[in-house]
Amino acid sequence: MLHIFIITFPGYFIYHYLVSMDWMPAFLAGYSTAICLLSLPWLIAVHLRFKINNPVPTDPVEKVLFVFIAYYALTTTWQLSTRNMLNSSEAHPTVIAQFLALYFLGHHTPCEPRKRLVLITLVAIMSAMILHNSMTGGLIGAALESVGVSESLITYQGYAFAYFVTLTWTVASLHRRGTLRVFVYLLAFVALFLNGARSEFAAALISFLMLEFLVAKSKARALQWALFAILLFAAVYLVFEDELQDYRVITIFTDYSEDLSVLDRKKMREDGINTILAHPLTGRFGSYLGGEYIHSYLSAWVDLGAVGFALFLVLSALPGIYLWTQRHHLTADHELQLLFMLTSSTLLLSLTAKPFTQYLLPLTLGVCVRHVHAKQLWRDIASHSSTTRPQEMST
């Protein structure tokens, strides 16, 4: 399934880079919707085959996800058919399809250390493209979209999302390769800094630091390295303060509260909360212009009402609960490390920066259920071996 993963994330990134450079036509428009819709039948078939060949009980996470998607789909269908909606509502049907596709993709794309060279190469290629974009005047897709020139190109946030997802799989594949892991961290932080997507930069910084601290044999040594990195960054900032002011990410550490984007989101949050107070049970589906939604988990309450919001909260919490039950295996299990990075990033972004439709959530849920199923299958194999061995010995 790695080939579909590569087409979906690095492929998405590279496609838009090539289009922005006028090196190929935008024949797939926004790309992500087309790829997810084209791959969804195949992913469903793969999932059904897995269920048939591995008859493990359906995991509670998967049950809640399907209930949430069903409720989301029914709400969307009802609202679109009975009300005159703003253009912000038009994307919801494709969001539902992409939720399903990304869940199945996360479920069936294991993190394979033997594929680490492929993943490192992809991260390096995407990093080089970000560097080239920054040297040629910034991310062209963001500039064109801001003036309405093109709807076929993504912004820096789209680039950052595809980069970050590929990065998490890469880091997890290097769980026993400390030197390579440090190299990937350095490369990634430079790339995300130049890219300008503050949410993904913060998610990477926090999730990676937390992971390294938790898996470190010496917590004191890990804290010393973290302190060294902070002092190094402070020294670089003091030396190049004037030059760094041109980069969006630097505002996280300086005047973040006065940033225009932050002030706009504060206004959107206030509008969204007023909508919730006015319609606490049902919400007000699509009651905002495109892009002017609450940039947090509360967006689920606005669009789906109290029931949809409650389902979303349960769905978001389940991977974290599962991680807590498996915390003692984090150091040795690279799949669990992948789940930790995705879960911590999803929770952070849902609290501070992204709506309930953010695509990290279905990926996280897919990885979580895959880990649960893997443990169940190994347990069944062990149980079968223990029950058949005495019979074999007696024959």
C-alpha positions as CSV (number, residue, x, y, z in Angstrom):
1,M,0.0,0.0,0.0
2,L,3.1,2.3,0.2
3,H,2.6,3.1,-3.5
4,I,-0.8,4.7,-2.9
5,F,0.6,6.5,0.1
6,I,3.4,8.0,-2.1
7,I,0.9,9.0,-4.8
8,T,-1.4,10.6,-2.2
9,F,1.2,12.6,-0.2
10,P,4.6,13.1,-1.8
11,G,2.7,12.9,-5.2
12,Y,0.4,15.7,-4.1
13,F,3.3,17.8,-3.1
14,I,5.4,17.2,-6.2
15,Y,2.4,17.6,-8.6
16,H,1.6,21.1,-7.2
17,Y,5.2,22.1,-7.3
18,L,5.5,21.1,-10.9
19,V,2.3,22.9,-11.8
20,S,3.4,26.0,-9.9
21,M,6.6,26.0,-11.9
22,D,4.6,25.7,-15.2
23,W,6.4,22.4,-15.9
24,M,3.1,20.5,-16.3
25,P,-0.6,21.4,-16.7
26,A,-3.0,21.2,-13.8
27,F,-4.9,18.3,-15.3
28,L,-6.0,17.0,-11.9
29,A,-7.1,20.4,-10.6
30,G,-6.6,20.2,-6.8
31,Y,-5.3,16.6,-7.1
32,S,-6.1,15.4,-3.5
33,T,-9.9,15.0,-4.2
34,A,-9.3,13.2,-7.5
35,I,-6.7,10.9,-6.1
36,C,-8.8,10.0,-3.0
37,L,-11.9,9.4,-5.1
38,L,-10.0,7.3,-7.6
39,S,-8.3,5.2,-4.9
40,L,-11.3,4.8,-2.6
41,P,-12.9,1.7,-4.4
42,W,-9.5,0.0,-4.3
43,L,-9.0,0.9,-0.7
44,I,-12.4,-0.4,0.3
45,A,-11.7,-3.7,-1.6
46,V,-8.4,-4.0,0.3
47,H,-10.1,-3.4,3.6
48,L,-12.9,-5.9,2.9
49,R,-10.3,-8.5,1.9
50,F,-8.4,-7.9,5.1
51,K,-11.6,-8.4,7.1
52,I,-12.4,-11.6,5.4
53,N,-8.9,-13.0,5.7
54,N,-8.4,-11.8,9.3
55,P,-11.7,-12.2,11.1
56,V,-10.9,-10.1,14.2
57,P,-13.7,-8.2,16.0
58,T,-14.4,-4.7,14.7
59,D,-12.4,-2.3,16.9
60,P,-14.4,0.3,18.9
61,V,-12.4,3.1,17.2
62,E,-13.6,1.9,13.8
63,K,-17.2,1.5,15.0
64,V,-17.2,5.1,16.4
65,L,-15.6,6.4,13.1
66,F,-18.3,4.8,10.9
67,V,-21.1,6.1,13.2
68,F,-19.5,9.6,13.0
69,I,-19.2,9.4,9.2
70,A,-22.8,8.2,8.9
71,Y,-24.0,11.0,11.0
72,Y,-21.9,13.5,9.2
73,A,-23.2,12.2,5.8
74,L,-26.8,12.3,6.9
75,T,-26.4,15.8,8.3
76,T,-24.7,17.0,5.1
77,T,-27.4,15.4,2.9
78,W,-30.2,16.8,4.9
79,Q,-28.9,20.3,5.2
80,L,-27.9,20.5,1.5
81,S,-31.3,19.3,0.4
82,T,-33.4,21.5,2.6
83,R,-31.5,24.8,2.9
84,N,-29.9,27.4,0.7
85,M,-26.3,26.9,1.8
86,L,-23.3,29.2,1.5
87,N,-20.4,28.0,-0.7
88,S,-18.6,26.8,2.3
89,S,-20.9,23.7,2.4
90,E,-20.0,22.4,-1.0
91,A,-16.8,20.7,0.1
92,H,-18.4,18.5,2.8
93,P,-19.4,15.6,0.5
94,T,-15.8,15.3,-0.8
95,V,-14.5,15.7,2.7
96,I,-16.5,12.6,3.8
97,A,-15.1,10.6,0.9
98,Q,-11.5,11.7,1.7
99,F,-12.1,10.8,5.4
100,L,-12.9,7.3,4.4
101,A,-10.0,7.0,1.9
102,L,-7.4,8.3,4.4
103,Y,-8.7,6.1,7.1
104,F,-8.3,3.0,4.9
105,L,-4.9,4.3,3.7
106,G,-3.6,4.8,7.3
107,H,-4.9,1.4,8.2
108,H,-3.2,-0.4,5.4
109,T,0.1,1.5,5.1
110,P,2.4,0.0,7.7
111,C,5.6,1.9,8.6
112,E,8.3,-0.4,7.2
113,P,11.9,0.3,8.3
114,R,13.1,-1.5,5.2
115,K,11.5,1.2,3.1
116,R,13.3,4.0,5.0
117,L,15.6,4.9,2.1
118,V,12.6,5.5,-0.2
119,L,11.0,7.8,2.5
120,I,14.2,9.7,3.2
121,T,14.7,10.3,-0.5
122,L,11.1,11.7,-0.8
123,V,11.6,14.0,2.2
124,A,14.9,15.2,0.7
125,I,13.2,15.9,-2.6
126,M,10.3,17.8,-1.1
127,S,12.8,19.7,1.1
128,A,14.7,20.8,-2.0
129,M,11.5,21.9,-3.6
130,I,10.6,24.1,-0.6
131,L,14.1,25.5,-0.6
132,H,13.8,26.3,-4.4
133,N,10.4,27.9,-3.8
134,S,11.8,30.1,-1.0
135,M,14.7,31.2,-3.2
136,T,12.3,32.2,-6.0
137,G,10.1,34.5,-4.0
138,G,8.0,32.2,-1.8
139,L,5.4,29.6,-2.4
140,I,3.8,30.5,-5.7
141,G,0.6,28.6,-5.0
142,A,-0.1,30.7,-1.9
143,A,0.6,34.0,-3.7
144,L,-1.7,33.1,-6.6
145,E,-4.6,31.9,-4.4
146,S,-4.4,35.0,-2.3
147,V,-5.3,37.1,-5.3
148,G,-7.7,34.6,-6.8
149,V,-5.7,33.8,-9.9
150,S,-5.8,30.1,-9.6
151,E,-8.0,27.5,-7.8
152,S,-5.8,24.6,-9.0
153,L,-2.8,25.4,-6.7
154,I,-2.4,24.8,-3.0
155,T,-1.1,27.2,-0.4
156,Y,1.9,26.7,1.9
157,Q,-0.5,24.8,4.2
158,G,-1.2,22.2,1.6
159,Y,2.5,21.7,1.0
160,A,3.2,21.5,4.7
161,F,0.5,18.9,5.3
162,A,1.8,16.5,2.6
163,Y,5.3,17.1,3.9
164,F,4.4,16.5,7.5
165,V,2.6,13.2,6.9
166,T,5.5,11.8,4.9
167,L,7.9,13.0,7.6
168,T,6.1,11.1,10.4
169,W,6.3,7.8,8.5
170,T,10.0,8.6,7.8
171,V,10.9,9.4,11.4
172,A,9.1,6.2,12.7
173,S,11.0,4.1,10.2
174,L,14.2,5.3,11.7
175,H,13.5,4.3,15.3
176,R,16.8,2.5,15.5
177,R,18.8,4.9,13.4
178,G,19.6,7.8,15.7
179,T,22.0,9.6,13.4
180,L,19.7,9.5,10.4
181,R,16.8,10.5,12.6
182,V,18.7,13.7,13.7
183,F,19.6,14.5,10.1
184,V,15.9,14.2,9.1
185,Y,14.9,16.4,12.0
186,L,17.3,19.1,11.0
187,L,16.3,18.9,7.4
188,A,12.6,19.0,8.3
189,F,12.7,21.9,10.6
190,V,14.6,24.0,8.0
191,A,12.1,23.0,5.3
192,L,9.0,23.7,7.5
193,F,10.5,27.0,8.7
194,L,11.0,28.1,5.1
195,N,7.6,26.8,4.1
196,G,5.9,29.1,6.6
197,A,3.1,26.9,7.9
198,R,3.2,27.6,11.6
199,S,0.8,24.9,12.6
200,E,2.7,22.1,11.0
201,F,6.0,23.5,12.3
202,A,4.7,23.6,15.8
203,A,3.2,20.1,15.5
204,A,6.5,18.7,14.3
205,L,8.5,20.5,16.9
206,I,6.3,19.5,19.9
207,S,5.6,15.9,18.8
208,F,9.2,15.1,17.9
209,L,10.6,16.6,21.1
210,M,8.0,14.7,23.2
211,L,8.7,11.5,21.4
212,E,12.5,11.7,21.8
213,F,12.1,12.5,25.5
214,L,9.8,9.6,26.1
215,V,12.0,7.0,24.3
216,A,15.3,8.4,25.6
217,K,17.2,6.0,27.9
218,S,18.5,9.0,29.9
219,K,15.8,11.7,30.4
220,A,18.5,14.1,31.8
221,R,20.5,13.7,28.6
222,A,17.4,14.4,26.5
223,L,16.7,17.6,28.5
224,Q,20.3,18.7,28.0
225,W,20.0,18.3,24.2
226,A,16.7,20.2,24.2
227,L,18.2,23.0,26.2
228,F,21.1,23.1,23.8
229,A,18.8,23.3,20.8
230,I,16.9,26.2,22.4
231,L,20.1,28.1,23.2
232,L,21.3,27.5,19.6
233,F,18.0,28.8,18.2
234,A,18.2,31.8,20.4
235,A,21.8,32.5,19.3
236,V,20.8,32.2,15.6
237,Y,17.8,34.5,16.1
238,L,19.9,37.2,17.8
239,V,22.5,37.1,15.0
240,F,20.0,37.1,12.1
241,E,17.0,38.9,13.8
242,D,16.4,41.3,10.9
243,E,16.5,38.7,8.2
244,L,14.3,36.3,10.1
245,Q,11.4,38.8,10.4
246,D,10.4,38.0,6.8
247,Y,9.4,34.4,7.8
248,R,6.0,33.6,9.2
249,V,7.1,30.9,11.5
250,I,9.3,33.3,13.5
251,T,6.1,35.0,14.8
252,I,5.4,32.0,17.0
253,F,8.3,33.1,19.1
254,T,7.9,36.9,18.9
255,D,4.6,38.7,18.3
256,Y,2.2,35.9,17.6
257,S,-0.7,37.5,19.4
258,E,-0.5,40.5,17.1
259,D,-0.3,38.6,13.8
260,L,-3.1,39.5,11.4
261,S,-3.9,35.8,10.7
262,V,-4.3,35.2,14.5
263,L,-6.5,38.2,14.8
264,D,-8.7,37.0,11.9
265,R,-9.1,33.6,13.5
266,K,-10.0,35.2,16.8
267,K,-12.9,36.9,15.1
268,M,-13.9,33.7,13.4
269,R,-13.9,31.9,16.8
270,E,-16.1,34.6,18.3
271,D,-18.6,34.3,15.4
272,G,-18.6,30.5,15.7
273,I,-19.2,30.6,19.5
274,N,-22.1,33.0,18.9
275,T,-23.5,30.5,16.5
276,I,-23.2,27.6,19.0
277,L,-24.9,29.7,21.7
278,A,-27.7,30.5,19.3
279,H,-28.1,26.9,18.1
280,P,-26.6,24.7,20.9
281,L,-28.4,21.5,19.9
282,T,-28.4,21.5,16.1
283,G,-25.6,23.9,15.3
284,R,-25.8,25.9,12.0
285,F,-24.4,23.8,9.2
286,G,-22.4,25.9,6.7
287,S,-23.2,29.2,8.4
288,Y,-20.0,30.9,7.4
289,L,-18.2,31.9,4.2
290,G,-15.5,29.7,2.8
291,G,-12.5,29.5,5.1
292,E,-14.2,31.6,7.8
293,Y,-14.8,28.7,10.2
294,I,-13.6,28.2,13.8
295,H,-10.1,26.9,13.5
296,S,-10.5,24.3,16.3
297,Y,-12.5,21.3,17.4
298,L,-15.5,23.6,18.1
299,S,-16.1,23.7,14.3
300,A,-17.7,20.3,14.7
301,W,-20.3,21.8,17.0
302,V,-21.1,24.6,14.5
303,D,-21.6,22.2,11.6
304,L,-22.9,19.0,13.2
305,G,-24.6,20.2,16.4
306,A,-24.2,18.7,19.9
307,V,-24.4,15.0,18.9
308,G,-21.8,15.3,16.1
309,F,-19.6,17.3,18.4
310,A,-19.8,14.6,21.1
311,L,-19.0,11.9,18.6
312,F,-16.0,13.9,17.3
313,L,-14.7,14.3,20.9
314,V,-14.9,10.6,21.5
315,L,-13.3,9.8,18.2
316,S,-10.4,12.2,18.9
317,A,-9.8,10.9,22.4
318,L,-9.7,7.1,21.6
319,P,-6.2,7.0,20.0
320,G,-4.8,8.9,23.0
321,I,-6.5,6.4,25.4
322,Y,-5.1,3.5,23.5
323,L,-1.6,5.0,23.5
324,W,-1.8,5.3,27.3
325,T,-2.5,1.6,27.6
326,Q,0.5,0.8,25.4
327,R,2.9,3.4,26.8
328,H,5.4,0.8,28.1
329,H,6.0,-0.4,24.6
330,L,6.7,3.0,23.0
331,T,10.5,2.7,23.0
332,A,10.6,-0.6,21.1
333,D,7.6,-0.3,18.8
334,H,8.1,1.9,15.7
335,E,4.4,1.7,14.8
336,L,3.4,2.9,18.2
337,Q,5.9,5.8,17.7
338,L,4.2,6.7,14.5
339,L,0.8,6.6,16.3
340,F,2.2,8.9,19.0
341,M,3.4,11.5,16.6
342,L,0.1,11.5,14.7
343,T,-2.1,11.5,17.8
344,S,-0.2,14.3,19.6
345,S,-0.2,16.4,16.4
346,T,-3.9,15.8,15.7
347,L,-4.9,16.8,19.2
348,L,-2.6,19.9,19.2
349,L,-3.9,21.1,15.9
350,S,-7.6,20.4,16.8
351,L,-7.2,22.5,19.9
352,T,-5.5,25.4,18.3
353,A,-5.5,25.6,14.5
354,K,-7.6,23.2,12.5
355,P,-11.3,22.4,12.0
356,F,-12.8,19.0,12.6
357,T,-12.4,18.2,8.9
358,Q,-8.6,18.1,9.2
359,Y,-7.2,15.1,7.4
360,L,-4.7,14.0,10.1
361,L,-7.5,12.6,12.1
362,P,-8.6,9.7,9.8
363,L,-5.0,8.8,9.2
364,T,-4.4,8.7,12.9
365,L,-7.5,6.5,13.4
366,G,-6.3,4.1,10.7
367,V,-2.9,3.7,12.2
368,C,-4.5,3.2,15.6
369,V,-6.9,0.4,14.4
370,R,-4.1,-1.3,12.5
371,H,-2.0,-1.5,15.7
372,V,-5.0,-2.9,17.6
373,H,-5.6,-5.5,14.9
374,A,-2.0,-6.5,14.7
375,K,-1.9,-7.1,18.5
376,Q,-5.1,-9.1,18.3
377,L,-3.8,-11.3,15.4
378,W,-0.5,-12.0,17.3
379,R,-2.5,-12.9,20.4
380,D,-4.7,-15.3,18.4
381,I,-1.6,-16.9,16.8
382,A,0.0,-17.3,20.2
383,S,-3.2,-18.7,21.7
384,H,-3.6,-21.2,18.7
385,S,0.1,-22.3,19.1
386,S,-0.4,-22.9,22.8
387,T,-3.5,-25.0,22.3
388,T,-2.2,-27.1,19.5
389,R,1.3,-27.9,20.9
390,P,0.1,-30.5,23.5
391,Q,-1.8,-32.4,20.8
392,E,1.2,-32.4,18.6
393,M,3.4,-33.7,21.4
394,S,1.0,-36.5,22.2
395,T,0.8,-37.9,18.6
